[in-house]
Amino acid sequence: MQGKGIKGAPPANPLFLSALEHEPRYSRRQLRQEASLTALDIDQINQCRRPHNRLGFGYQLCFVRLLNRFPAQQPFELIDELLTFVGVHLAVDAGLITHYQHRRQTISEHQQRITEYLQHTPFGETEAKRLEAFVFEESCCLGKRRRWRHVSKSSSKSRRSCSPPIPRSPGSSGSKGS
């Protein structure tokens, strides 16, 4: 397949890519910290009648907590470690996700419920404008700090003054053999 990919880049090694796909992305510790289910979460999940729907709802809930977004729907985005973690937590066979992942209507309904449950707001035009204003303001402040540092250093040099000493930790004298 010449002509595909990045010009000058070596061709992709399918064995290497395959190994990367199976390498765990999240440790058990990360999953426990970021994606554990609370008693309230379990109550929400148990509103789903069928085991595959409970698994799917729980998976999406934990996915949002872990990545702050929903999984892609087409194809349904699966993180094996997370799916196994949720399956064990709910005592549901993780293989049941195959019954869930093609039910886009159910997935969408669950995403709506999860959004309401977590009190999240969708990222729309208003949020994009607020984020843009925030980033602009922060970049302006950063520029001012850099200019201030530059002016401060050049002013110190012209007055032949020194910067204040770096504070030392208590107990360090700074001289040898005291």
Stockholm file with secondary structure:
# STOCKHOLM 1.0

chainA/1-178         MQGKGIKGAPPANPLFLSALEHEPRYSRRQLRQEASLTALDIDQINQCRRPHNRLGFGYQLCFVRLLNRFPAQQPFELIDELLTFVGVHLAVDAGLITHYQHRRQTISEHQQRITEYLQHTPFGETEAKRLEAFVFEESCCLGKRRRWRHVSKSSSKSRRSCSPPIPRSPGSSGSKGS
#=GR chainA/1-178 SS CTTCSSTTCCCCCHHHHHHHHHSCSSCHHHHHHHHCCCHHHHHHHTTSCSHHHHHHHHHHHHHHHHHSSCCCBTTBCCCHHHHHHHHHHHTCCGGGHHHHTTCHHHHHHHHHHHHHHHTCCCCCHHHHHHHHHHHHHHHHHHHHHHHHHHHHHHHHHHTTCCCCCCCCCTTCCSSTTC
#=GC SS_cons         CTTCSSTTCCCCCHHHHHHHHHSCSSCHHHHHHHHCCCHHHHHHHTTSCSHHHHHHHHHHHHHHHHHSSCCCBTTBCCCHHHHHHHHHHHTCCGGGHHHHTTCHHHHHHHHHHHHHHHTCCCCCHHHHHHHHHHHHHHHHHHHHHHHHHHHHHHHHHHTTCCCCCCCCCTTCCSSTTC
//
